[in-house]
Amino acid sequence: MKNISKIKSCKIKSLSILFIGICIFSANFLFAQNKDDKQKMGNLTVVITDIENNKGNIQIGLFNSEESYKGEKEKFKGAIIKVKNNKAIWILKDIPYGNYAIKAFHDENSDDKMNTNFIGIPIEKYGFSNNPSILFGAPSYSKTKFLINSVNTKIEIKLK
């Protein structure tokens, strides 16, 4: 009987040690998962150039999807920036890594809208990330998107 009792006691100890080991391994695995799942963030500096004068301000939007770029969803971030020395700089911190696009225009008369002529052609200068060529209408999201995948990203937008 003593031997059976010792065997049961050894089995219980072995199972307890195995259970504790599994718990420790699982906790370490879950901690590692959460550590890897943390969203990586970067800083973005946008420099707007080719501004003809220092009047008014720059209206600018940062879009994180094609839907937001087209106006079907809210833009990711937006700002109104003062023009100084014929340029404007927008600095954003802690932007999640991913694809983005930017639209900007020089609101010279500070009326919070892009003014156009009688046939709808903008009379205020405008620009997009990647500085795509523009024929008719705004360029597509795919032509303007860029990737934030490092601690610091800097882009320049030349107004047209």
N, C-alpha and C positions, 0 to 999 in steps of 0.2 A: 504494500500500500504506500509505503514511504516513497518508493521509486516512481510510482504513478503520480503521486503528489508533486515530486520534484520535476517530473517531465511536464506536467501541466503548468507548473510555475515557470519553467524555462520557456515553454511555448507562449505563455502570457507575456513574459518579459520581452521575448523576441518580437511578438506582434506589437507590443507597446513601442519598442524602439523603431520598428518598421513604420508604424503609424506616425510617430514624431518626425522621422526622416522625411516621409511623404509630405507632411504639413510644412516643414521647413523648405523643401524643394518647391512646393507649390507657391509658398509666399514669395520666394525669390523670383520665380517665374512671373508671377503677377506683377511684382514690383518692376521687373525689367520691362514687361509689356507697357505699363503705364509710363515709364521713363521714355520709351521709344515713341509712344503715342503723342507725346507733348508736341504741339504745333511749333514748327520752326518759324522764327520771325526775322524780318530784316527792315532796314531803314531805306527810304526812297527819297532821293533829291531830284526834283524836277526843275530845270532851268528853262525859262521861256525867253527866247531871243528874237531878234529882228522886229522889235517893237519900235514903231516910228516916232512915238512921243511919250511923254510921261503923264499924259492926261488919263483920268479915269482909273480903271483897275483891270485885272485879269480875272475872269470867271473860269474856274477849272473844275473838272470832275474826274474822279478815278473810278473805273468800272471793273468789276471782278467776274463778269459773265457777259455773254452775248446779249442775254435778255436785258440786263441793266444798261448795257451800251445802247441798245435800241430804244430804251425808255419804257420797256415792258415791266421792269422792276426798278426799285430804288437804287440810285448810284451808291457805291461802296463808301466813298468820301467825296466831299466837295469843299471848295474854299473860294474866297474872294481875296486877291492878293494885290497890294499896291505896286505900282510900277516905279522903279528907281533906276536911274541911269539907263533907260531904254531896255531894261530886262526885269524879270520877276523870278523869284526863287520860292519854291514850295518844298518844305521839308516835312516828311511824314515818318514817324517812328512806329516800330512794332507792327509792321504789315505782315500778315501771314504769307509764307512762300506760296507762289502760284502765278497764274496768268492774269494780267491786267491790261487795260487800255485807258488812254487819257484823251479827253477833248478839252480844248481851251479856246477862249476868244478874248479880244481886247475890247472891253466895254468902255470905250472912250468917253461917252457921255453919262456913264454911271446910271443908266436907266434899267439895269438888271435884265436886259434882253439883247439878243444879237439883232442889230438893225439891218434891214435889207432895202434894196431899191424896189421900184414898182413891179418888177417881174420876179422878185424873191431872191435875187442874188445878194449875198452878204456885202455890206459896205464897211463893216468892221473886220479887222484882220482876225484870222482863226488858225488853229493848228491841231495836229493829232500826234500821238506817240508814233514813233518810227518815221515820221515825216513823209508819209506816202504821197505820191502824185495824186492830184485831185482834178477830175474832169467835171463830172456832174454829181452833185450831192456828196454826202459824207462817205468816206471810205468804210469798208466793212470792218467788223471786229477782228477778223483774221489778219487783215493788213495792218492793224494798229496794235495788236496785242504784243506784250513783251513779258518776259519771265523774271520774277523776283525769286532768286534761289541762293542769295548770298547775304552776308551781314549788311553790306552797303551796295545799293544800286543807284546809279546816276543816269538820267536821260536828259536830252536836250530836245526841245520842241521849237522849231522855227515857224513863226507866224507867216501866213501868206495872205 
